[in-house]
Amino acid sequence: APTDSAVEAWIEFARDAEASEAWLTARDAFAQAWKARPKDRSLAIRGATVALNGGDPASALEMMQTLSASTDSSASTVTLLRVRALGTLGRAE
């Protein structure tokens, strides 16, 4: 498993990529960080958001699939991201 410092490096890299509007690079970095910290839902949400910004609704939807059963405070954000991804894909699941 990656060390905390390695995960923090992925997150920092993702933020830098996001700030540079390198959306899909940011998506990949957030996805790697989330893989190492699967309980940190904010990483998946950020990853899905930048995936949508980068024109990749399929990977955004994939990230949101695992979070869709949520009932915590992020549930509305997850639902909105899923709807946005499905709409972009032209699906109405």
Secondary structure, DSSP 8 states (H G I E B T S, - for coil): ---HHHHHHHHHHHHHHHHTT-HHHHHHHHHHHHHH-TT-HHHHHHHHHHHHHTT-HHHHHHHHHTTTT--STTHHHHHHHHHHHHHHHT---
